[in-house]
Amino acid sequence: MSKVIKLKKGLDINLKGQAEKTVEKTVSPTFISIKPSDFPCVKPHLEVRQGDKVKAGDVLFTDKFRPEIRFCSPVSGEVAEIRRAERRRITDVIVKADSQTEYAKFEVKDLNSKDAVKELFLKSGVWPYLRQRPFNIIADPQQDAKAVYISTFDSAPLAADYQFVLKDQLEAFQAGVDALSKLAKVYIGLDGKVASNIFANVKNAEINTFEGPHPAGNAGVQISYVCPVNKGESVIVVNPQDVVIIGRLVKNGIYDAKKTIALAGSKVKNPAYVSVVANSNIDSVLEGKIDETPLEGVEGEAVRIIGGNVLTGTKLSKDGFLGFYDNEITIIPEGKYYDFFGWALPGLKKYSFSHTFFSWLCPKKQYELDTNMHGEKRAYVVTGTFEKLVPMDILPLQLIKAILAQNIELMEELGIYEVAEEDFALCEFADTSKTDIQAIIRKGLDLMVSETR
Amino acid sequence: MKALRKYLDKIKPNFEEGGKHPGLKSTFEAFESFLFVPNGTTAAKGAHIRDSVDLKRTITMVIIALIPALLFGMWNVGYFHHKMTGEEAGLFGNFFYGLGQVLPIIAVSYISGLFLEFLFAQIRKEQVNEGFLATGLLIPMIVPVDCPLWMVAVATMFAVLIGKEVFGGTGMNIVNPALLARAFLFFAYPAKMSGDQVWVAGFGDKDVTKIDGFSGATPLGELAHGTTFDQLTSQYSICDMFMGYIPGSIGETSTLCILIGAVILIWTGVASWKIMCSGVLGVLCMGLLLNTFGEAAYTQIPFWSHLLLGGFAFGIVFMATDPVTAAQTETGKWIYGFLIGIVAILVRVVNPAFPEGVMLAILLMNVCAPLIDHIVIRQNVKRRLSRVKNK
């Protein structure tokens, strides 16, 4: 039963610096880092010490709350450093990679039962790739999910194109889907804009097509149409590139976390794709690729390096590491500048979802947007904007206010179980009052998790 | 520009905590951000790019949308003054006379209101919100031109203080502050605010010579006193009413200019077209209903003429759409606007004590908006719950 679902709400922001569809280089990591901050609601418990030798697939740390969830090294090597922040909070577990990766072998047979699949996923360290709605945290191994959901496209600006990235990996993808289908029924969301979709013939899954602007590619949005999450239920969400990693595990018995990421953005010289290993150091990836000329009048850093896309990503330093779930690195200009009468001038070059700047005269233009806030934090005054950007049966403003008021009952009623931060990314972008909406949503989700624990 | 920036950076420390004038921090920041959009950047996690729009820009759009009606209002003030005195003044003569009458009201409204806004921002140690920049212009446009300036000041301060600041400032208020100012004037000084004394500049002034038989009453006032629509149209044609050649509050007379404002607000996305459309629909429905079942002469005026008379057009475009006090859910906006239309005409026609019902209709619906939203929110919750039951 395949459906075509057309979404009207949302916004495609046309940004400069789309990655060209070639894999420019393959970079093998010298260091990798697993950052506990990539996993909301996880409290790391170290299983290694500095100087320990590990193979790819050996555990580095586990979750104190759910000890069966293991976070494993994607490379073999020596644990180089445990970085900590204030109150000894662990920020990075860094492994110095061997030149030749040695893989830990996992026994793969009889993957016919749910428990066997769970056990393999947990042991080998791929389980953290399974995230659940509600709460957008790593899936609960104790709970049976009602579905596994894979959105095969990312509609965010400058996102990696999985049609290109995974075109030669379909076999592993199918193997991953087959294994996941043991956990629950697998649903797949296809991009309606693509003519001959490489995922159209995937078996063992219900396939639906989604058409419309961003966030049509968000798993949470698609789930709300196909198998909405109610209180007490959970749906597992997996990124297509991570399905392939799972597929390789199932086929070869190793945790092989190679992936192809997009290197995009207006401050990248010749944006293209790069083959890397998950969590690897990015300095060698970025070498010679950054256009360091700052915008006029900018103080401080010239560019911002973002792990992930411009709407939901995390700022990285030049000598930082790729995040666990990142499928692209985006580089855009920093925007620490003063804008003389910026609010009053016609603004032909100023991008806005509203028509308050005359840039609506040229809708096809590609923009080079920077990190300037374009205003200061204010009380919520304008209404009706968020409603045009969230294609779910959710009242966004009311849910945000319920979270701010910490009204758990109302949050539940208004659908906190169905949302993730990324579903509100466009609201944060377009917010006239300049509030950090995704941080607010995460706070609400964290509150709900702490209530249920 | 760079020199100005340098100068601001130089004097900035004076207004910080421990500087020379920490008590003027909010004031300094308000002027600084007026000149320069600040250099703040996005957080390390989340949306790294932001829309160019901010509250200042949004409010600027409201002010731009008000300008056609304001300029016309100034001309209209001069036009009726000179019509009363029997003088010929020409386009510019009328306009500049009106400008002289209206500017002091605008100045008084802004000064008295902004004073309180800055004061409260400083007490709360917050930044000055831009909301009053629209309110401060709306107030002069909905008062009669002969309203004494001290009344404008008192009403504005009352509205800012009781209408807004006691609830926590911009974004927290229940009723529209500009309308509250108007309502305050109406109920505190009824003798001054109703009747036919205040609508034409200089009408109440005994030293001004008037031509015989000149009436300063608004069309609505006349209708309320039993004038039939035919009698009214012999005085003011339908075209006069649409263009705005009728007496009334400063900004409300020209339906055409208000329509231009409405187009600006809708196109820029600043105001809700749903509220405007459903409001018009509400007026038409109520007008038709009265046409069908009413017996008094007033009920028999053409149902569509209500759109051209009095303050309805101005109210539904600029007042009812205030996002803070309107319904905030999209479905709620339809209900809210529609009810404003219904109640406005009901009050206007059925209750002879109030010749103008729009102000009361919007204030009443402002108070009811949270209730409308509550019902809409419950429907959303119900839909979510029924999903579980239907399985």
Contacts between the chains, C-beta under 8 A, distances in Angstrom:
chain1	res1	chain2	res2	distance
A	13	B	49	7.5
A	228	B	387	6.0
A	230	B	384	7.6
A	230	B	387	6.0
A	230	B	388	4.8
A	231	B	388	7.4
A	299	B	39	7.2
A	304	B	48	6.3
A	306	B	48	5.5
A	310	B	47	7.3
A	310	B	48	4.9
A	310	B	49	5.0
A	311	B	47	5.1
A	311	B	48	7.5
A	311	B	49	7.4
A	312	B	46	7.0
A	312	B	47	7.3
A	313	B	45	7.6
A	313	B	48	6.4
A	314	B	44	6.6
A	314	B	45	4.8
A	315	B	44	4.0
A	315	B	45	7.0
A	315	B	48	7.4
A	330	B	48	7.8
A	332	B	48	6.6
A	332	B	49	6.9
A	334	B	41	6.4
A	335	B	39	7.8
A	335	B	41	5.5
A	335	B	42	7.9
A	336	B	39	4.9
A	336	B	41	5.2
A	337	B	39	5.5
A	338	B	5	5.9
A	338	B	36	4.1
A	338	B	37	6.9
A	338	B	38	6.9
A	338	B	39	5.1
A	339	B	36	6.3
A	339	B	37	3.9
A	340	B	1	5.1
A	340	B	5	7.7
A	340	B	35	6.9
A	340	B	36	5.7
A	341	B	35	6.9
A	341	B	36	7.7
A	342	B	36	7.4
A	342	B	37	3.7
A	342	B	52	7.8
A	343	B	37	5.7
A	343	B	54	6.2
A	343	B	56	4.1
A	343	B	57	4.8
A	343	B	60	6.6
A	344	B	56	7.9
A	344	B	57	8.0
A	344	B	60	6.4
A	347	B	52	6.3
A	350	B	52	3.8
A	351	B	51	7.1
A	351	B	52	6.0
A	352	B	51	5.2
A	352	B	52	4.6
A	352	B	53	4.7
A	353	B	51	5.5
A	353	B	53	7.4
A	353	B	269	7.9
A	354	B	51	7.4
A	354	B	53	5.0
A	354	B	58	7.8
A	354	B	268	6.0
A	354	B	269	4.2
A	354	B	270	7.3
A	355	B	267	5.4
A	355	B	268	4.6
A	355	B	269	5.7
A	356	B	52	7.9
A	356	B	53	5.1
A	356	B	57	5.0
A	356	B	58	6.6
A	356	B	60	7.9
A	356	B	61	5.4
A	356	B	268	4.8
A	356	B	269	7.2
A	356	B	270	6.9
A	357	B	52	5.5
A	357	B	53	7.2
A	357	B	57	7.5
A	359	B	52	7.8
A	369	B	49	4.2
A	370	B	49	7.3
A	371	B	41	4.4
A	371	B	42	4.7
A	371	B	48	5.4
A	371	B	49	6.8
A	372	B	37	7.7
A	372	B	39	7.1
A	372	B	40	7.3
A	372	B	41	6.1
A	372	B	42	7.9
A	372	B	50	7.0
A	373	B	38	7.4
A	373	B	40	4.3
A	373	B	41	6.3
A	373	B	42	6.1
A	373	B	50	5.3
A	374	B	37	6.2
A	374	B	50	5.3
A	374	B	51	6.7
A	374	B	52	4.8
A	374	B	53	7.3
A	374	B	54	5.8
A	375	B	37	6.4
A	375	B	38	7.8
A	375	B	50	7.8
A	375	B	53	7.6
A	375	B	54	2.5
A	375	B	55	6.7
A	375	B	56	6.8
A	375	B	57	7.7
A	376	B	33	6.3
A	376	B	38	5.9
A	376	B	40	6.7
A	376	B	54	7.1
A	376	B	127	6.3
A	377	B	127	7.8
A	378	B	54	7.5
A	378	B	55	4.6
A	378	B	127	7.7
A	378	B	129	5.9
A	378	B	130	7.5
A	378	B	170	7.4
A	378	B	171	7.4
A	379	B	129	6.2
A	379	B	169	6.8
A	379	B	170	5.1
A	379	B	171	2.9
A	379	B	172	6.8
A	380	B	171	5.5
A	381	B	55	6.1
A	381	B	58	7.4
A	381	B	129	7.8
A	381	B	131	6.5
A	381	B	170	6.5
A	381	B	171	5.1
A	381	B	323	5.9
A	381	B	324	5.7
A	382	B	55	7.6
A	382	B	58	6.0
A	382	B	270	7.6
A	382	B	323	5.4
A	383	B	272	7.6
A	383	B	323	4.3
A	383	B	326	7.4
A	383	B	328	4.6
A	384	B	269	7.8
A	384	B	272	5.7
A	384	B	323	7.1
A	384	B	330	6.6
A	384	B	333	7.6
A	385	B	269	7.5
A	387	B	330	5.2
A	393	B	380	6.9
A	393	B	383	6.5
A	393	B	384	7.5
A	394	B	380	7.9
A	395	B	329	6.2
A	395	B	376	7.9
A	395	B	377	6.3
A	395	B	380	5.6
A	397	B	328	6.2
A	398	B	328	7.5
A	398	B	329	7.2
A	398	B	373	7.8
A	398	B	377	5.8
A	413	B	381	4.3
A	413	B	384	7.1
A	414	B	377	7.4
A	414	B	380	7.0
A	414	B	381	6.9
A	415	B	384	6.0
A	421	B	46	7.6
A	425	B	46	7.5
A	425	B	47	5.5
A	428	B	46	6.0
A	428	B	47	4.2
A	428	B	50	7.9
A	429	B	47	4.7
A	429	B	49	6.4
A	429	B	50	6.1
A	429	B	51	5.7
A	430	B	51	4.7
A	430	B	53	7.5
A	431	B	50	7.9
A	431	B	51	7.4
A	432	B	51	7.8
A	432	B	53	5.6
A	432	B	54	6.0
A	432	B	55	5.6
A	432	B	58	5.6
A	433	B	55	6.6
A	434	B	50	6.9
A	434	B	54	6.5
A	436	B	43	5.6
A	436	B	46	5.7
A	437	B	46	7.9
A	438	B	45	7.6
A	438	B	46	4.4
A	438	B	47	6.7
A	439	B	43	7.0
A	439	B	45	7.4
A	439	B	46	6.0
